[in-house]
Amino acid sequence: RTKRLFSVFADKTFYEYNTSGTRTTVALDGTATAWPSTPTNISFEVMNNLLIIAANGATQIPKKWAGVGNNVFDLGGTPPYFSICRQHLGRLWANDTTNLDRLHYTTTGNPEEWLGIGDSGALDIGIGDGDPSGITAIFPTFKGDLFVAKKTKLYRVTGNTPESFEVRLVSSGIGCASHNSITPVDQDDLVFCSERGFHSLIATANFGDFEGAF
């Protein structure tokens, strides 16, 4: 395997770094759409040997990079505008910057099939729950489920297929301040930051089936 570090600068320039730390500019392909605004937060996820690149901002088209020597392209399949993403159950899951309560998921095994193509779809997370910001973070898979946070709320998505997906409220007072604040601890825990401090997901196991843990 060839591994590279990848970065996005404030001027929207893309760079890759080899194992010696040498930096090389990665061009935005001529067919790709430039981001209309300067991002201040970037979310990365790797799926099917593609680096998926999402940027905050209302209408930033997600990008993809296939590796050394390739340009950065728009993510295919007419994805929604999203600023954060995470892989779960072989699908790419993402927020929606134009519908703040909506969580999208792709077809299994294809990060470029969205919006009802194949068995892709979307879930609405806590509509009318009073949260001021909408979805702010998507956690790595934990105990087989997907945890999704808003600024002041935490939800759990259970099930393995679109027919069985179910959204459950875990906390009505604790959310996650930033997608990039979530940190895995070994194989058994996820630590994240809310407006009230730092929290551990493993601690919720002491409360049974997670609900009401915070």
ChimeraX attribute file (.defattr): number of C-alpha atoms within 10 A of each C-alpha:
attribute: neighborCount
match mode: 1-to-1
recipient: residues
	/A:1	3
	/A:2	7
	/A:3	10
	/A:4	14
	/A:5	11
	/A:6	19
	/A:7	18
	/A:8	17
	/A:9	12
	/A:10	11
	/A:11	9
	/A:12	17
	/A:13	12
	/A:14	19
	/A:15	17
	/A:16	18
	/A:17	16
	/A:18	14
	/A:19	10
	/A:20	6
	/A:21	10
	/A:22	9
	/A:23	15
	/A:24	14
	/A:25	14
	/A:26	20
	/A:27	14
	/A:28	19
	/A:29	13
	/A:30	10
	/A:31	9
	/A:32	14
	/A:33	14
	/A:34	15
	/A:35	16
	/A:36	12
	/A:37	14
	/A:38	14
	/A:39	18
	/A:40	12
	/A:41	16
	/A:42	16
	/A:43	17
	/A:44	18
	/A:45	16
	/A:46	17
	/A:47	15
	/A:48	11
	/A:49	11
	/A:50	15
	/A:51	18
	/A:52	25
	/A:53	26
	/A:54	24
	/A:55	25
	/A:56	21
	/A:57	19
	/A:58	15
	/A:59	17
	/A:60	21
	/A:61	25
	/A:62	25
	/A:63	22
	/A:64	21
	/A:65	22
	/A:66	15
	/A:67	17
	/A:68	14
	/A:69	12
	/A:70	13
	/A:71	17
	/A:72	22
	/A:73	22
	/A:74	20
	/A:75	21
	/A:76	14
	/A:77	14
	/A:78	13
	/A:79	20
	/A:80	20
	/A:81	21
	/A:82	27
	/A:83	28
	/A:84	28
	/A:85	27
	/A:86	23
	/A:87	21
	/A:88	19
	/A:89	16
	/A:90	15
	/A:91	20
	/A:92	25
	/A:93	24
	/A:94	25
	/A:95	27
	/A:96	22
	/A:97	20
	/A:98	13
	/A:99	15
	/A:100	19
	/A:101	21
	/A:102	18
	/A:103	21
	/A:104	22
	/A:105	28
	/A:106	26
	/A:107	21
	/A:108	16
	/A:109	14
	/A:110	16
	/A:111	24
	/A:112	16
	/A:113	23
	/A:114	23
	/A:115	17
	/A:116	13
	/A:117	12
	/A:118	12
	/A:119	15
	/A:120	21
	/A:121	17
	/A:122	18
	/A:123	16
	/A:124	12
	/A:125	25
	/A:126	19
	/A:127	11
	/A:128	7
	/A:129	13
	/A:130	11
	/A:131	18
	/A:132	10
	/A:133	12
	/A:134	23
	/A:135	33
	/A:136	23
	/A:137	27
	/A:138	27
	/A:139	25
	/A:140	19
	/A:141	14
	/A:142	17
	/A:143	12
	/A:144	13
	/A:145	16
	/A:146	21
	/A:147	22
	/A:148	26
	/A:149	26
	/A:150	28
	/A:151	20
	/A:152	23
	/A:153	24
	/A:154	26
	/A:155	23
	/A:156	20
	/A:157	19
	/A:158	15
	/A:159	14
	/A:160	13
	/A:161	11
	/A:162	14
	/A:163	8
	/A:164	10
	/A:165	12
	/A:166	14
	/A:167	18
	/A:168	17
	/A:169	18
	/A:170	23
	/A:171	18
	/A:172	16
	/A:173	14
	/A:174	21
	/A:175	27
	/A:176	28
	/A:177	22
	/A:178	20
	/A:179	24
	/A:180	18
	/A:181	15
	/A:182	21
	/A:183	15
	/A:184	16
	/A:185	11
	/A:186	7
	/A:187	7
	/A:188	10
	/A:189	15
	/A:190	19
	/A:191	16
	/A:192	22
	/A:193	19
	/A:194	20
	/A:195	13
	/A:196	12
	/A:197	10
	/A:198	12
	/A:199	18
	/A:200	15
	/A:201	18
	/A:202	16
	/A:203	14
	/A:204	16
	/A:205	12
	/A:206	9
	/A:207	12
	/A:208	9
	/A:209	10
	/A:210	19
	/A:211	16
	/A:212	12
	/A:213	15
	/A:214	16
